[in-house]
Amino acid sequence: MQQANTNIIIRNPFGTMDVPTPDDSEVMHYAISAALAGDAADGNAADWASIPAPSDPLEGAWASRWNGGADPTIAGDTPEAWKQGRAEPRVVGNRIYLRFDWDEGRRHGLIDAARESGNRLIGKYINLTNPAITRPWIGLVVDAFRIDGCFPNGRLDFRR
């Protein structure tokens, strides 16, 4: 009988698999070239979520949506289609962890990002349903109701 490794340390506050190497060179190269303006012309500027904000500026219930890839488990999905779901950010020191779902809660993802000056977030996404899928991600905390985000293939935004 093989004994389970009980010395596993999980960084994220959700108790799920961690995003592997969220500050690696792929992430840093993407962060140099990607930009989010956070202005009224941004694709996430329109109010598309109806989740009340708690008194804490980031933690609590949010809505999520992403595009830029087709989920093969969703019939008829296309890269342009928005996959919407729920999200919950948790702040631990200078890091923010954003756990989110889509496809009626059947699929899950996690972002592990460092907070930089000017409300910029730099990190990586892991698909918790298919952990082979990871992508660099950057975000911009526009305000307590909006986090704009992108990865090399598309958008991954949050609203409430």
C-alpha positions in Angstrom: 0.0 0.0 0.0 1.3 3.4 -0.9 1.0 6.2 1.6 -0.5 9.6 0.4 1.8 12.6 0.5 0.4 14.6 3.5 3.0 17.3 3.3 1.5 19.1 0.4 1.4 22.9 0.9 -1.3 24.8 -1.1 -0.7 28.5 -1.7 -4.2 29.4 -2.8 -7.0 30.0 -0.2 -9.5 27.8 -2.0 -7.8 24.5 -1.2 -7.6 23.5 -4.9 -4.6 22.6 -7.1 -2.3 25.6 -7.3 -1.5 27.4 -10.5 2.0 26.2 -11.5 4.7 28.9 -11.6 2.4 31.9 -11.7 5.4 34.3 -12.1 7.4 32.4 -14.8 9.0 33.9 -17.8 6.0 33.2 -20.1 3.9 35.3 -17.8 6.4 38.1 -17.6 6.9 38.2 -21.4 3.1 38.4 -21.8 2.8 41.1 -19.2 5.3 43.3 -21.1 3.3 43.2 -24.3 -0.3 43.1 -23.0 -2.2 46.2 -21.9 -5.6 47.1 -20.4 -6.7 50.7 -20.4 -9.6 50.4 -18.0 -11.5 53.0 -19.9 -15.2 53.3 -21.0 -14.3 51.9 -24.4 -13.1 48.6 -23.0 -15.1 45.4 -23.7 -15.7 44.9 -20.0 -17.0 48.5 -19.4 -20.7 47.7 -19.9 -22.4 46.5 -16.8 -23.1 42.9 -17.5 -23.3 41.4 -14.0 -25.8 41.8 -11.2 -24.0 40.8 -8.1 -24.1 43.2 -5.1 -20.7 44.4 -3.8 -19.8 43.7 -0.2 -18.0 46.3 1.9 -14.6 44.8 1.1 -13.4 46.2 -2.2 -12.4 42.9 -3.9 -13.5 39.8 -1.9 -17.0 38.5 -2.3 -19.2 37.3 -5.1 -18.5 38.3 -8.6 -19.5 37.2 -12.1 -16.9 36.0 -14.6 -16.8 35.6 -18.3 -14.1 34.5 -20.8 -13.7 34.1 -24.5 -10.8 33.4 -26.9 -11.1 29.7 -26.9 -13.7 27.0 -27.6 -14.4 24.6 -24.8 -14.8 21.2 -26.5 -17.1 20.0 -23.7 -19.7 22.6 -24.6 -21.7 21.7 -27.7 -21.5 24.4 -30.4 -19.0 26.6 -28.5 -16.8 29.0 -30.5 -13.8 31.1 -29.5 -15.9 34.3 -29.9 -18.6 33.1 -27.5 -18.6 34.3 -23.9 -18.5 31.6 -21.3 -20.1 33.1 -18.2 -20.1 32.0 -14.6 -19.5 32.9 -11.0 -16.3 34.0 -9.4 -14.8 34.6 -5.9 -11.6 36.6 -5.4 -9.6 36.2 -2.2 -6.7 38.4 -1.3 -3.7 37.0 0.6 -0.9 39.5 1.1 0.1 41.0 -2.2 -1.5 38.2 -4.2 -5.1 37.8 -5.4 -6.6 34.4 -6.2 -9.7 34.4 -8.5 -11.6 31.1 -8.5 -14.3 31.0 -11.2 -16.6 28.6 -13.1 -18.5 28.4 -16.3 -20.8 26.0 -18.1 -23.4 26.1 -15.3 -20.6 25.4 -12.7 -19.4 22.2 -14.4 -16.0 23.8 -15.3 -13.6 25.6 -12.9 -10.5 27.8 -13.2 -8.1 29.6 -10.9 -6.0 32.7 -11.4 -3.0 33.3 -9.1 -1.8 36.9 -9.6 0.6 39.4 -8.0 -0.7 42.9 -7.3 1.5 45.6 -8.8 1.3 49.3 -8.4 -1.6 51.0 -10.2 -4.0 48.1 -9.6 -2.3 45.9 -12.2 -2.5 42.1 -11.7 0.1 39.8 -13.2 -0.2 36.0 -13.0 -1.4 32.8 -14.5 -4.6 30.8 -15.1 -5.1 27.1 -14.6 -8.1 25.2 -15.8 -8.9 23.1 -12.8 -11.1 20.8 -14.8 -8.2 20.1 -17.3 -5.0 21.1 -15.5 -2.9 20.7 -18.6 -4.3 24.1 -19.7 -2.5 27.1 -18.2 -2.1 30.6 -19.6 -0.5 33.9 -18.6 -3.1 36.4 -17.5 -3.0 40.1 -16.7 -5.7 42.1 -15.0 -6.6 45.6 -14.1 -8.7 46.4 -11.0 -10.7 49.3 -12.4 -12.9 49.7 -9.3 -14.8 47.6 -6.8 -17.2 46.5 -9.6 -14.8 45.7 -12.4 -11.7 43.7 -13.1 -10.6 43.7 -16.7 -8.4 40.8 -17.8 -6.8 39.2 -20.8 -4.7 36.2 -21.7 -2.9 35.6 -25.1 -6.0 34.2 -26.8 -8.8 36.5 -25.4 -10.4 38.0 -22.4 -11.1 36.8 -18.9 -13.1 39.5 -17.1 -14.9 40.0 -13.8 -17.8 42.2 -12.8 -20.4 42.7 -10.1 
